[in-house]
Amino acid sequence: MATAPPGALHMTTVPSPVDELRLFASGRGLRAILWQRHEARRVPFDGAMIVDGETDILREAARQLGEYFAGRREEFDLPLDPVGTPFQHEAWAVLRTIPFGATMTYGEQAKLLGDPGKARAVGAANGRNPLSIVVPCHRVIGSTGKLTGFAGGLDVKAWLLTHEHTRATGHHPTEHRAAT
């Protein structure tokens, strides 16, 4: 296990079929998964020092992500340590209830949080989700069925949904379209 000052975050990079991913972990759990094209400042790291190097948590996250992309994993079993507001944590908890291969709308997610009128607030919270794929914000779509907002880009969101839908049902989806 790599060593670093207390409170430091470890980082490693892993390949994926859609983009290279940067994984960050504290001593408590996986802190963030960022798309290579995004800056680390997108996620609040609370001023923690970032140290290159794998840890047990990062190795396990990389292994499980590899299984997911290979079609052998539908759920993740990792200790998580995301930084966010109480509302963001509530929104992210709902994301983890969306079954593999399924989707829900922002309005449905807001309703599950107790206020159907907070769809935009839910969208903003999902947009700050630091744990793409593991906390599956890609499974949330617009009320019309169109794909909207995703840190990895709509092309990656479409790929992830197609990957999951095909694995879950055995056939390619036709109902989801990227927003134009």
Residue pairs with C-beta under 8 A, 6 or more apart in sequence:
1 54
1 55
1 56
2 10
2 51
2 53
2 54
2 55
4 10
4 49
4 51
4 53
5 49
7 26
7 48
7 49
8 48
8 49
8 50
8 51
9 24
9 25
9 26
9 31
9 45
9 48
9 49
9 50
9 51
10 24
10 25
10 50
10 51
10 52
10 53
10 54
10 55
10 57
10 58
11 22
11 23
11 24
11 25
11 50
11 51
11 52
11 53
11 58
12 22
12 23
12 52
12 53
12 54
12 58
12 62
13 20
13 21
13 22
13 23
13 36
14 20
14 21
14 23
14 62
14 65
14 66
15 21
16 65
16 69
17 69
17 159
18 152
18 156
18 159
18 160
19 35
19 36
19 37
19 152
19 156
20 35
20 36
21 33
21 34
21 35
21 36
21 65
21 132
22 32
22 33
22 34
22 35
22 36
22 40
23 30
23 32
23 33
23 58
23 61
23 62
23 65
24 30
24 31
24 32
24 33
24 34
24 40
24 43
24 45
24 50
25 31
25 55
25 57
25 58
25 61
25 81
26 48
26 81
28 79
28 81
29 57
29 78
29 79
29 80
29 81
30 57
30 58
30 61
30 78
30 79
30 80
30 81
30 131
30 134
31 43
31 45
31 81
31 82
31 83
31 130
32 40
32 43
32 45
32 82
32 130
32 131
33 61
33 65
33 130
33 131
33 132
33 133
33 134
34 40
34 42
34 43
34 130
34 132
34 151
35 132
35 151
35 152
35 153
35 156
38 151
40 50
42 130
42 151
43 83
43 130
44 83
44 84
45 83
46 83
54 62
57 78
57 79
60 78
61 78
61 134
64 73
64 76
64 77
64 78
64 134
65 133
65 134
67 73
68 74
68 76
68 133
69 163
71 163
71 167
74 100
74 101
74 164
74 167
74 168
75 100
76 133
76 134
78 134
80 131
80 134
80 135
82 89
82 92
82 129
82 130
82 131
82 135
83 130
84 92
84 125
84 128
84 130
85 125
87 121
87 125
88 125
88 128
88 129
90 113
90 125
91 109
91 113
91 122
91 125
91 126
91 129
92 125
92 126
92 129
92 131
92 135
92 137
94 109
94 112
94 113
95 109
95 126
95 129
95 135
95 136
95 137
95 139
95 140
96 135
96 136
97 112
98 104
98 136
98 139
98 140
100 164
100 167
100 168
101 164
101 165
101 167
101 168
101 169
102 139
102 168
103 139
103 140
103 141
103 161
103 176
104 139
104 140
104 141
105 119
105 140
105 141
105 142
105 143
106 119
106 120
106 122
106 123
106 126
106 140
106 141
106 142
106 143
106 148
107 116
107 119
107 143
109 119
109 122
109 126
109 140
110 116
110 117
110 118
110 119
110 121
110 122
113 122
119 143
122 140
123 140
123 148
123 149
126 137
126 140
126 149
127 137
127 149
127 151
129 135
129 137
129 151
132 138
132 151
132 152
133 160
137 150
137 151
138 150
138 152
138 156
138 157
138 160
138 161
139 161
139 164
141 147
141 148
141 176
142 148
142 179
145 175
145 176
145 177
146 176
146 177
146 178
146 179
147 154
147 157
147 158
147 161
147 176
147 177
147 178
147 179
148 154
148 179
150 156
150 157
152 160
154 178
154 179
155 178
157 178
158 176
158 178
161 173
161 176
162 172
162 173
162 176
165 171
165 172
165 173
166 172
166 173
